[in-house]
Structures are given as C-alpha cells and as structure tokens.
Amino acid sequence: MIDKDSILEAYYFRHACKVFDTDKKIPNDEFAFILETARLSPSSFGMEPWRFIVITDPELKARLKPHCWHQEQVTSCSHLVVILTKTAAITNDTYTTKMLGRLVKDKKEVEGLLNFFKSFLKEKITRFVTRYFYKKFTEDRPIYEWCARQCYIAASSMATSAAMREIDSCFMEGFKKEKVEDALDIDTDQEEIALLLAFGYRVNEQPKKHRLSLEEIVEFKE
Ligand SMILES: Cc1cc2nc3c(=O)[nH]c(=O)nc-3n(C[C@H](O)[C@H](O)[C@H](O)COP(=O)(O)O)c2cc1C
C-alpha cells in the first residue's frame, strides 16, 4: 500500500503550473505512464467517451497559443493534451453496443443494457437529449456535457499521476473552443474538445495553496 503521506505529497505538488521549462521534455516512458492512468479512468457505463491528442510539435503549439488566451503554458509545456469528447459515438449503436458487449456476454443482455443506457441518457441526463431518438444534432449539448464530465475524470487521473512522478501540469479551460477545433481540424460532428491539459516541468516556485477547510465543504450525517 502507498503510504498516505506520499500520496498527499503528490496532491500538494500538483498546482496550476503557469510556465514550464522549455528545455525539459517529459521522457516517453513517463508520458506513457500518464496516458495509461487516463486510459484506466472510470467512465459512466464504461463508455470511455474520450480521445486524447498529444501535441509536442512546437509550431503547432505556437499556432494554438493565440486561441488559448495567449497562455504561456501552451508553448512552454513539454506535452499539450487535448481531451476530446466522443460525442457522436455515444449516440451510435455500433459503438455503444461494442462497449456494453464487454460487460455482459449474452446478446439479449447486451440489448437490455443498451436499452437501459438509452433510457438513462434520456431520463438522467436531460429531457433535451434528442439525437439518440430523433437524430437532431443541434440539440446535442447535453451529450457533449455528459462526455466532458468523464473527460475531466481522466484529466484528473493524469494530473495526479504526473504529480506522483514530479511532473507538473495545468488544466486549461481558457481557450476558444471553435478556434482550437478548427486549428486541429477536428470533425466536430464526431468529437469536440472538453479541455486542455499541459504537462512539463516548472520554472517557478509553486504558489501557496488556498483551499477551504474540510469543515467548510464536508457535512457528515451519522
Ligand atoms: C477545469 C479547470 C480549468 C482551468 N483552466 C485554467 C486555465 O485556462 N489557465 C490557468 O492558468 N489555470 C487554469 N486552471 C487552474 C485553476 O485556476 C487552479 O487549479 C486553481 O486556482 C487551484 O490552484 P492549484 O491548481 O494551483 O491548486 C483550471 C483548473 C481547472 C480544474
């Protein structure tokens, strides 16, 4: 078992790193480890509604920077990860059947689970989900939001595992989604960007951590 202090050390180590050392590149095996923790992340119904574009090309990072509030992280990082939602796949029976087929063996059971998944989407996520039923792409936002939620879990796994290896990161929502999607030639009928995550090694001392106390955010009902 990993001792609690070591785990907490990683949580204290992780911070929103604003400037990375451009001379330091994350070794391939370290980055493969970080990606593996994304792959192993949990997702609702095991749908894994994510895909990851890993950008190390300096020219491409420079082209993206203006669309990311000119944030220094984009160009100074070693690896910039673009996390995409598999928006279309989630409303595609071929994909969803394949994913659910891993959970149960029997064909009838898969069908039952698929129907349950569809009713889950319909009832739980929103009453506005229509694509699955009426194929109206314009009303797809809840599906995107649902996929994005899972993407954030994978992102959190990556940032934490990176910190465990003393690799810095920065979650990034500060970007113009359509512009970045254009620049990366993403077919937004298929997938969309949920968030960006930059990785590298810090230049500056990390700032003091500010957090509310547990008493302020936790309520026990015993
Ligand atoms: C979803 C998300 C999006 C964020 N977007 C940005 C961003 O675009 N640029 C940035 O500098 N920090 C960004 N942050 C970092 C937060 O500001 C930071 O995590 C928060 O202030 C707490 O500080 P700490 O991470 O250093 O502990 C983002 C964080 C999260 C979780």
The ligand as an SDF file (V2000), in Angstrom:
LIG
                    3D

 31 33  0  0  0  0  0  0  0  0999 V2000
  -11.2110   22.7500  -15.2610 C   0  0  0  0  0  0  0  0  0  0  0  0
  -10.1050   23.6940  -14.9580 C   0  0  0  0  0  0  0  0  0  0  0  0
   -9.7490   24.6590  -15.8680 C   0  0  0  0  0  0  0  0  0  0  0  0
   -8.6800   25.5210  -15.6330 C   0  0  0  0  0  0  0  0  0  0  0  0
   -8.2810   26.4090  -16.5840 N   0  0  0  0  0  0  0  0  0  0  0  0
   -7.1620   27.1270  -16.3830 C   0  0  0  0  0  0  0  0  0  0  0  0
   -6.5980   27.9350  -17.4070 C   0  0  0  0  0  0  0  0  0  0  0  0
   -7.1030   28.0210  -18.5230 O   0  0  0  0  0  0  0  0  0  0  0  0
   -5.4660   28.6100  -17.1300 N   0  0  0  0  0  0  0  0  0  0  0  0
   -4.8390   28.5470  -15.9200 C   0  0  0  0  0  0  0  0  0  0  0  0
   -3.8100   29.1840  -15.7370 O   0  0  0  0  0  0  0  0  0  0  0  0
   -5.3500   27.8020  -14.9280 N   0  0  0  0  0  0  0  0  0  0  0  0
   -6.4690   27.0710  -15.1300 C   0  0  0  0  0  0  0  0  0  0  0  0
   -6.9580   26.2710  -14.1320 N   0  0  0  0  0  0  0  0  0  0  0  0
   -6.2430   26.2130  -12.8530 C   0  0  0  0  0  0  0  0  0  0  0  0
   -7.0240   26.7270  -11.6560 C   0  0  0  0  0  0  0  0  0  0  0  0
   -7.0960   28.1080  -11.6750 O   0  0  0  0  0  0  0  0  0  0  0  0
   -6.3540   26.1810  -10.4080 C   0  0  0  0  0  0  0  0  0  0  0  0
   -6.4140   24.7750  -10.4320 O   0  0  0  0  0  0  0  0  0  0  0  0
   -6.9880   26.6750   -9.1100 C   0  0  0  0  0  0  0  0  0  0  0  0
   -6.8300   28.0460   -8.9760 O   0  0  0  0  0  0  0  0  0  0  0  0
   -6.3980   25.9910   -7.8860 C   0  0  0  0  0  0  0  0  0  0  0  0
   -4.9960   26.1620   -7.8490 O   0  0  0  0  0  0  0  0  0  0  0  0
   -3.9790   24.9490   -7.8790 P   0  0  0  0  0  0  0  0  0  0  0  0
   -4.3790   24.0420   -9.0270 O   0  0  0  0  0  0  0  0  0  0  0  0
   -2.6480   25.5980   -8.1650 O   0  0  0  0  0  0  0  0  0  0  0  0
   -4.0250   24.2390   -6.5820 O   0  0  0  0  0  0  0  0  0  0  0  0
   -8.0120   25.4300  -14.3830 C   0  0  0  0  0  0  0  0  0  0  0  0
   -8.3940   24.4440  -13.4640 C   0  0  0  0  0  0  0  0  0  0  0  0
   -9.4010   23.5740  -13.7450 C   0  0  0  0  0  0  0  0  0  0  0  0
   -9.7280   22.4840  -12.7600 C   0  0  0  0  0  0  0  0  0  0  0  0
  1  2  1  0
  2  3  1  0
  2 30  2  0
  3  4  2  0
  4  5  1  0
  4 28  1  0
  5  6  2  0
  6  7  1  0
  6 13  1  0
  7  8  2  0
  7  9  1  0
  9 10  1  0
 10 11  2  0
 10 12  1  0
 12 13  2  0
 13 14  1  0
 14 15  1  0
 14 28  1  0
 15 16  1  0
 16 17  1  0
 16 18  1  0
 18 19  1  0
 18 20  1  0
 20 21  1  0
 20 22  1  0
 22 23  1  0
 23 24  1  0
 24 25  2  0
 24 26  1  0
 24 27  1  0
 28 29  2  0
 29 30  1  0
 30 31  1  0
M  END
$$$$
